[in-house]
Amino acid sequence: MNMGNNVLVYAAASTFIAGILHIALVPMFFKSMTTPDVTIFFIVSGLAQIFWIIPTIKRWIMPWYYIGIGGTIVLIILWIIAIPGSGYPIGQTDVAIEVFQIVYIILSVIVVVKTNREKNKIQI
């Protein structure tokens, strides 16, 4: 397995772990009587992040990487607005999710940059 494949595996693992952690938070919302839309949001975002293993490992076309990067950035922005921006305490799970999401973004950007460089070399 070369360096490029390692980056893909780590990127897939990071988004998978963030997705699992999002899903793991769902029972907490049932206990706190949070509105159903919050619970649905965490289920959908967690499942989407778990699904993202497939396009990452399979090296689907570049728009999948851009969607993954963009979607993850949106999740981070929503978290910043909803938790620290609203004055709620930041928990360990919050930090772990955000770290794994940031790792996914960085590794995915590395894949996109390397792929674009390889395409440019072939065209020359």
Beta strands, then each sheet from edge to edge (+ up, - down):
end
